[in-house]
Every structure is written in C-alpha cells, then in structure tokens.
Amino acid sequence: MNRQLLYTIIGHDVADSGALRQKIRPQHLEHLRQLQAEGRLVAAGPRPAVDAVDPDAAGYAGSVVIAAFDNIDDARAWADTDPYMTGGVFERVEVFPFVRVLPE
C-alpha cells in the first residue's frame, strides 16, 4: 500500500457568511480544481452548520479539504491563498498532517 502524507485543511467561516460564500464560490472552486488537475485532491466540501446535507438558512460553518502537499508549509501557503480566505469567508484556517490508511 502506498501511504502518502496528506494534509487536512479546515476553514472556519465568519458569522453570516452565506452571501459572501456564494459570491466567492466560483473562485474557490477553481482554486480546488487546480489541485484536482494535479492529482493531489482527495476530498473537499463544506461543513454544514446543522446536521443536514442542505442546511438551508443555517448555512455553512466552514469547509474541509484533504490534499497532498510537499510539506505543511506548502499546505498552509495554499490555504492562505484560497479565495475563501483572501475574500473574507474564512475567519481562520487550520492545517493538520493526515495519513490515509483506508481506502487503499
């Protein structure tokens, strides 16, 4: 099994981020698609503020990205340039090393 070190990036939205999140979403998705095109994106998606696939008015609390980077500094630099971060959707971002065991 090839065990590659990955990084989990957790973005935390500012309060009432819905309208801003929607406005910046195309640029955010393009930022993610670059990782995908390079074969480094494992998973990405929003974190609903409530226990529902469609949180409706409750909106989102943030986002999670799992991707391969050469090191944690590169992962942090990528996160810092995410349009959700530069555009004010995220109040902060956390980056953690992650080792995928399954699926193989």
N, C-alpha and C positions, 0 to 999 in steps of 0.2 A: 504494500500500500504506500502511495506517495503522500506523505504528511507534510503539507506546506503550512508555514506560519501565515496566518491571516490577521486582519485587524477588524475589530468591531468599532464602528463609529456611531455614536448615539448623539443625535441632535435634540436639544430641548427647546421647544417653541416659546416665544414670548406670549404673554396673555393676549387673547383675541387675535390670533394670527391668521384666521381664516381668509380674509380678503387679500392680505399680503401674500400668503402662501399660494393662493390661486393665481395671483398676478405673476409671481416669480417662477411658478412651477415649470414652464417650458424651458427656461434656462437651467434649472436644477436637473431636469430630466436629461438635457443634453450633456451636462457635466457627468452624469451617471453613464450615459451611453458611450462616452469616451472610454470609461473603464471596461464596459462590456465589449467594445470593439477590440480592446487589447487582451481580452480573455481573462481579466482579473476580477470581475464582479461575480460574487457568489449569490448575494441576495440584497434587495433594497426595498424599502417600503415605509409607509407612515405608521405611526403609533397612535391609534385612536384614543381619544380622551376617555372613552367609555368602552365597555365590553360589547362591541358591535363591529361588524365589518363596515357598515356605513354609519358613522357616528352622528350624522345629520347636524343639528345645531351645536352639539357638544364639540365638534371639530376634532383636531388632532393635537396631541401633546408633544409631538416631535417625529423623528424619523430614525431608522436604523439602516446602516449599510455594513455589509460584510464583504471585504475585498482584500486582494493580495497587494502588498507593497513591499519594497525592498527593506524598509525599516519603519519604526514607529514615527520617526521624524518626517518621513515622506508621507505617511498616512495623515499625520497632523497637518502638514502643509496642504495636502489635497482637501482636507476638511475645512481648513481656513479659507480656501478659495471657492468653496461651494456657494453658489448664488443664494441659497437659503441663509448662509452665514453672513455673507457680504451685504445681502439685501435686507437684513434685519428680521428674518423669520425666526432664526435661532437666537436665543439669548446666550447659549453656551453649547459647546460640543465636547464630548468625552471620547477618548480613543484608547482602546484596550487591545493587547495581543489576544489572538484566538487561535486555537489549534483544532482543526476539524478532524474528528475521528470517524464519524458516520455522516452521510453515506460515503462509502468507499468509492 
